Amino acid sequence: VQLQACGGGLVQAGGSLRLSCVASGRTFVRRDMGWFRQAPGKEREFLAAIMWNGGMTFNADSVKGRFTISRDNAKNTVYLQMNSLKPEDTAVYYCATRRGTIYDPTYHWPPAPVDFGSWGQGTLVTVSS
């Protein structure tokens, strides 16, 4: 699966953005997906995940109540709706595909950051104060 994130840009604090991540390949619909971000000088941070069928989602405490992950399997796309943005949300945002499927004997929910691979090219989000 190849991934391409887009939708980043410059926004004022308190504003909103919606990121999209388009996947190529037929296996997208069987894969859980996740969003991560990495700010300059910081480690990559796990933000959100969504089950292959959209049945369950997970949000990290840092974005809970502000960010929402969703997906449209007909469009091979996963989204990250970001509201009430803060300057500390400034980072490059990446989507990623979870390794394996729900049929794997070790499958669990929510996923851990290490469960993800197949990183896409990121999109830069800059939040001004």
Summary of the structure (lengths in Angstrom):
residues: 129
radius of gyration: 13.9
end to end distance: 36.6
largest distance: 46.6
contacts: 396
relative contact order: 0.31
helix: 11%
strand: 47%
